Amino acid sequence: MDFYYRFPATGAVQLRTLTGSFDPDDVHPPDGAVEISPTEYATELAAMQLQTQLRRAAMFAEHEAQKLTDYTALTLLGLPAATAARLTGHVLDDPDGPELPGPLGRES
């Protein structure tokens, strides 16, 4: 038998599955938890999972932007594109690197 709980202090939800012989009236929520319906549990869990995915995507995008910023700074200082990419983790679309403006750019 499944029991669903929300912890109002943290916003966490919990699914507790009990097997065997027991009286459901003897099952009480953990400290600080309130019992919720399976629908509430599923809805709140899905919202938490979506928030986690959004946070992870934002963190990944920030990390990628920082790698590009670092890569650009290093190439403007004169490091070869391949070296700058290796140091920053930036993945080059063009293995020869982008053409940079100004005196530090490569000339064909």
SETI-434133 format. One record per residue: residue in three letters; x, y, z of N, C-alpha, C in turn; residue number from 1. Coordinates in nm, 2 decimals. Each point is the difference from the previous one (the first is absolute). Layout:
N
[ala; [X; Y; Z]; [X; Y; Z]; [X; Y; Z]; NUM],
...
***
This chain:
108
[met; [0.08; -0.12; 0.00]; [-0.08; 0.12; 0.00]; [0.09; 0.12; 0.00]; 1],
[asp; [-0.04; 0.10; -0.08]; [0.08; 0.12; -0.01]; [-0.06; 0.12; 0.08]; 2],
[phe; [0.09; 0.08; 0.06]; [-0.04; 0.12; 0.07]; [0.08; 0.11; -0.05]; 3],
[tyr; [-0.06; 0.12; -0.02]; [0.06; 0.11; -0.06]; [0.00; 0.12; 0.10]; 4],
[tyr; [0.12; 0.06; 0.01]; [0.02; 0.11; 0.10]; [0.07; 0.12; -0.06]; 5],
[arg; [-0.04; 0.12; 0.05]; [0.07; 0.12; -0.03]; [0.06; 0.05; 0.13]; 6],
[phe; [0.12; 0.06; -0.01]; [0.07; 0.06; 0.11]; [-0.01; 0.15; -0.02]; 7],
[pro; [-0.10; 0.07; 0.06]; [-0.02; 0.14; -0.02]; [0.13; 0.09; 0.02]; 8],
[ala; [0.08; -0.04; 0.10]; [0.12; 0.09; 0.03]; [0.10; 0.00; -0.11]; 9],
[thr; [0.01; -0.11; -0.08]; [0.10; 0.00; -0.11]; [-0.07; -0.01; -0.14]; 10],
[gly; [-0.12; -0.03; 0.00]; [-0.07; -0.02; -0.13]; [0.02; -0.14; -0.06]; 11],
[ala; [0.08; -0.09; 0.07]; [0.02; -0.13; -0.05]; [-0.12; -0.09; 0.00]; 12],
[val; [-0.01; -0.10; -0.08]; [-0.10; -0.10; 0.00]; [0.06; -0.13; 0.01]; 13],
[gln; [-0.08; -0.10; 0.06]; [0.06; -0.13; 0.02]; [-0.11; -0.10; -0.03]; 14],
[leu; [0.04; -0.11; -0.05]; [-0.08; -0.12; -0.02]; [0.05; -0.11; 0.09]; 15],
[arg; [-0.09; -0.05; 0.08]; [0.04; -0.11; 0.09]; [-0.09; -0.12; -0.04]; 16],
[thr; [0.07; -0.11; -0.03]; [-0.07; -0.13; -0.04]; [0.02; -0.10; 0.12]; 17],
[leu; [-0.11; -0.04; 0.05]; [0.01; -0.10; 0.11]; [-0.06; -0.13; -0.06]; 18],
[thr; [0.06; -0.11; 0.04]; [-0.05; -0.14; -0.04]; [-0.02; -0.08; 0.12]; 19],
[gly; [-0.06; -0.11; -0.02]; [-0.03; -0.09; 0.12]; [-0.13; 0.04; 0.07]; 20],
[ser; [-0.02; -0.06; 0.11]; [-0.12; 0.02; 0.08]; [0.02; 0.12; 0.09]; 21],
[phe; [-0.10; 0.09; -0.01]; [0.00; 0.12; 0.10]; [-0.13; 0.06; -0.01]; 22],
[asp; [-0.03; 0.08; 0.10]; [-0.13; 0.07; 0.00]; [0.03; 0.14; -0.05]; 23],
[pro; [-0.06; 0.05; -0.11]; [0.03; 0.13; -0.05]; [-0.02; 0.11; 0.10]; 24],
[asp; [-0.09; -0.02; 0.09]; [-0.02; 0.10; 0.10]; [0.11; 0.02; 0.10]; 25],
[asp; [0.09; -0.10; 0.00]; [0.12; 0.01; 0.08]; [0.12; 0.07; -0.07]; 26],
[val; [-0.02; 0.03; -0.12]; [0.11; 0.07; -0.08]; [-0.02; 0.15; 0.01]; 27],
[his; [0.10; 0.07; 0.05]; [0.00; 0.14; 0.02]; [0.10; 0.07; -0.08]; 28],
[pro; [-0.02; 0.12; -0.04]; [0.10; 0.08; -0.08]; [0.13; 0.01; 0.08]; 29],
[pro; [0.11; 0.01; -0.07]; [0.13; 0.03; 0.06]; [-0.01; 0.14; 0.07]; 30],
[asp; [0.09; 0.03; 0.09]; [0.00; 0.13; 0.07]; [0.01; 0.11; -0.10]; 31],
[gly; [-0.09; 0.10; 0.01]; [0.00; 0.11; -0.08]; [-0.07; -0.02; -0.14]; 32],
[ala; [-0.06; -0.11; -0.02]; [-0.06; -0.03; -0.13]; [-0.15; 0.00; 0.02]; 33],
[val; [-0.07; 0.02; -0.11]; [-0.15; -0.01; -0.01]; [-0.03; -0.09; -0.11]; 34],
[glu; [-0.11; -0.08; 0.02]; [-0.04; -0.09; -0.11]; [-0.06; 0.07; -0.11]; 35],
[ile; [0.03; -0.04; -0.13]; [-0.06; 0.06; -0.12]; [-0.05; -0.11; -0.09]; 36],
[ser; [-0.08; 0.04; -0.10]; [-0.06; -0.10; -0.09]; [0.11; -0.04; -0.10]; 37],
[pro; [-0.02; -0.12; -0.07]; [0.09; -0.04; -0.10]; [0.01; 0.10; -0.11]; 38],
[thr; [-0.11; 0.07; -0.04]; [0.00; 0.10; -0.10]; [0.08; 0.12; 0.04]; 39],
[glu; [-0.01; 0.05; 0.13]; [0.08; 0.11; 0.04]; [0.15; -0.04; 0.00]; 40],
[tyr; [0.03; -0.12; 0.04]; [0.14; -0.05; 0.00]; [0.05; 0.01; -0.14]; 41],
[ala; [-0.07; -0.06; -0.10]; [0.05; -0.01; -0.14]; [0.01; 0.14; -0.05]; 42],
[thr; [-0.09; 0.09; 0.03]; [0.01; 0.14; -0.06]; [0.12; 0.07; 0.06]; 43],
[glu; [0.02; -0.01; 0.13]; [0.11; 0.07; 0.07]; [0.13; -0.06; -0.04]; 44],
[leu; [0.01; -0.13; -0.02]; [0.12; -0.06; -0.04]; [0.04; 0.04; -0.14]; 45],
[ala; [-0.10; 0.00; -0.09]; [0.02; 0.05; -0.14]; [0.05; 0.14; 0.00]; 46],
[ala; [-0.05; 0.09; 0.08]; [0.04; 0.14; 0.00]; [0.14; 0.01; 0.05]; 47],
[met; [0.04; -0.08; 0.10]; [0.14; 0.00; 0.05]; [0.09; -0.05; -0.10]; 48],
[gln; [-0.04; -0.11; -0.07]; [0.09; -0.05; -0.11]; [0.02; 0.10; -0.11]; 49],
[leu; [-0.10; 0.07; -0.04]; [0.01; 0.11; -0.10]; [0.09; 0.11; 0.05]; 50],
[gln; [-0.02; 0.04; 0.12]; [0.09; 0.11; 0.06]; [0.15; -0.05; 0.00]; 51],
[thr; [0.02; -0.12; 0.03]; [0.14; -0.06; 0.00]; [0.05; 0.01; -0.14]; 52],
[gln; [-0.08; -0.05; -0.10]; [0.05; 0.00; -0.14]; [0.03; 0.15; -0.05]; 53],
[leu; [-0.08; 0.09; 0.04]; [0.02; 0.14; -0.04]; [0.12; 0.06; 0.07]; 54],
[arg; [0.03; -0.03; 0.13]; [0.12; 0.04; 0.06]; [0.12; -0.06; -0.06]; 55],
[arg; [0.00; -0.13; -0.03]; [0.11; -0.06; -0.07]; [0.03; 0.06; -0.13]; 56],
[ala; [-0.10; 0.02; -0.08]; [0.01; 0.06; -0.13]; [0.06; 0.14; 0.01]; 57],
[ala; [-0.04; 0.08; 0.10]; [0.05; 0.14; 0.02]; [0.15; -0.01; 0.04]; 58],
[met; [0.03; -0.10; 0.09]; [0.14; -0.01; 0.04]; [0.09; -0.04; -0.11]; 59],
[phe; [-0.05; -0.09; -0.09]; [0.08; -0.05; -0.11]; [0.02; 0.12; -0.10]; 60],
[ala; [-0.10; 0.08; -0.02]; [0.01; 0.11; -0.10]; [0.10; 0.10; 0.06]; 61],
[glu; [0.00; 0.03; 0.13]; [0.09; 0.09; 0.06]; [0.15; -0.05; -0.01]; 62],
[his; [0.01; -0.13; 0.02]; [0.13; -0.06; -0.01]; [0.06; 0.01; -0.14]; 63],
[glu; [-0.09; -0.03; -0.10]; [0.04; 0.01; -0.14]; [0.04; 0.14; -0.04]; 64],
[ala; [-0.08; 0.10; 0.05]; [0.03; 0.14; -0.03]; [0.13; 0.04; 0.06]; 65],
[gln; [0.03; -0.05; 0.12]; [0.13; 0.03; 0.07]; [0.11; -0.06; -0.08]; 66],
[lys; [-0.01; -0.12; -0.05]; [0.10; -0.06; -0.08]; [0.03; 0.08; -0.12]; 67],
[leu; [-0.10; 0.05; -0.07]; [0.01; 0.08; -0.12]; [0.07; 0.13; 0.03]; 68],
[thr; [-0.04; 0.06; 0.11]; [0.07; 0.13; 0.05]; [0.14; -0.02; 0.02]; 69],
[asp; [0.04; -0.11; 0.08]; [0.14; -0.03; 0.03]; [0.08; -0.03; -0.13]; 70],
[tyr; [-0.06; -0.08; -0.09]; [0.06; -0.03; -0.12]; [0.03; 0.12; -0.09]; 71],
[thr; [-0.10; 0.09; -0.01]; [0.02; 0.12; -0.07]; [0.11; 0.09; 0.06]; 72],
[ala; [0.00; 0.01; 0.13]; [0.11; 0.08; 0.06]; [0.13; -0.05; -0.03]; 73],
[leu; [0.02; -0.14; 0.01]; [0.13; -0.06; -0.02]; [0.04; 0.02; -0.15]; 74],
[thr; [-0.09; -0.02; -0.09]; [0.04; 0.02; -0.14]; [0.03; 0.14; -0.03]; 75],
[leu; [-0.06; 0.10; 0.06]; [0.03; 0.14; -0.02]; [0.14; 0.03; 0.06]; 76],
[leu; [0.04; -0.08; 0.10]; [0.13; 0.02; 0.05]; [0.11; -0.06; -0.08]; 77],
[gly; [-0.04; -0.07; -0.11]; [0.10; -0.06; -0.09]; [0.01; -0.15; 0.01]; 78],
[leu; [-0.07; -0.07; 0.09]; [0.02; -0.15; 0.01]; [-0.07; -0.06; -0.13]; 79],
[pro; [0.06; -0.10; -0.05]; [-0.06; -0.07; -0.11]; [-0.14; -0.06; 0.04]; 80],
[ala; [-0.09; 0.00; -0.09]; [-0.14; -0.04; 0.02]; [-0.01; -0.13; 0.07]; 81],
[ala; [0.08; -0.10; -0.05]; [0.00; -0.14; 0.05]; [0.04; 0.00; 0.15]; 82],
[thr; [0.10; 0.08; 0.03]; [0.05; 0.00; 0.14]; [-0.10; 0.07; 0.09]; 83],
[ala; [-0.06; 0.11; -0.05]; [-0.10; 0.07; 0.08]; [-0.12; -0.09; 0.02]; 84],
[ala; [-0.04; -0.08; -0.10]; [-0.11; -0.09; 0.01]; [0.03; -0.11; 0.10]; 85],
[arg; [0.12; -0.05; 0.00]; [0.03; -0.11; 0.09]; [0.01; 0.05; 0.14]; 86],
[leu; [0.05; 0.12; 0.02]; [0.01; 0.06; 0.14]; [-0.14; 0.03; 0.06]; 87],
[thr; [-0.09; 0.05; -0.09]; [-0.13; 0.04; 0.05]; [-0.11; -0.10; -0.01]; 88],
[gly; [0.02; -0.11; -0.08]; [-0.11; -0.09; -0.02]; [-0.09; 0.04; -0.11]; 89],
[his; [0.02; 0.11; -0.06]; [-0.09; 0.05; -0.11]; [0.02; -0.09; -0.12]; 90],
[val; [-0.11; -0.04; -0.06]; [0.00; -0.09; -0.12]; [-0.01; 0.09; -0.12]; 91],
[leu; [0.10; -0.02; -0.08]; [0.01; 0.08; -0.13]; [-0.10; -0.06; -0.10]; 92],
[asp; [-0.08; 0.09; -0.06]; [-0.08; -0.04; -0.12]; [0.09; -0.03; -0.12]; 93],
[asp; [0.10; 0.09; -0.01]; [0.10; -0.01; -0.11]; [0.13; -0.03; 0.07]; 94],
[pro; [0.07; -0.11; -0.02]; [0.12; -0.04; 0.07]; [0.11; 0.11; -0.02]; 95],
[asp; [-0.01; 0.08; -0.11]; [0.10; 0.10; -0.02]; [-0.03; 0.13; 0.08]; 96],
[gly; [-0.12; 0.00; 0.07]; [-0.04; 0.11; 0.08]; [-0.06; 0.12; -0.08]; 97],
[pro; [-0.06; 0.09; 0.07]; [-0.06; 0.11; -0.07]; [0.10; 0.10; -0.04]; 98],
[glu; [-0.03; 0.08; -0.10]; [0.08; 0.11; -0.04]; [-0.02; 0.11; 0.10]; 99],
[leu; [0.11; 0.05; 0.06]; [-0.01; 0.11; 0.10]; [0.04; 0.13; -0.07]; 100],
[pro; [-0.07; 0.11; 0.05]; [0.03; 0.13; -0.06]; [0.12; 0.06; 0.06]; 101],
[gly; [0.06; 0.09; -0.07]; [0.11; 0.08; 0.06]; [0.13; -0.07; -0.02]; 102],
[pro; [0.11; 0.05; 0.06]; [0.14; -0.04; -0.03]; [0.02; -0.15; 0.05]; 103],
[leu; [-0.08; -0.05; 0.10]; [0.02; -0.13; 0.05]; [-0.07; -0.11; -0.08]; 104],
[gly; [-0.08; 0.04; -0.10]; [-0.07; -0.10; -0.08]; [0.10; -0.06; -0.10]; 105],
[arg; [-0.04; -0.12; -0.05]; [0.08; -0.07; -0.09]; [-0.01; 0.06; -0.14]; 106],
[glu; [0.10; 0.00; -0.07]; [-0.01; 0.05; -0.14]; [0.02; -0.11; -0.09]; 107],
[ser; [-0.08; -0.01; -0.11]; [0.01; -0.10; -0.10]; [0.12; 0.02; -0.09]; 108],
***
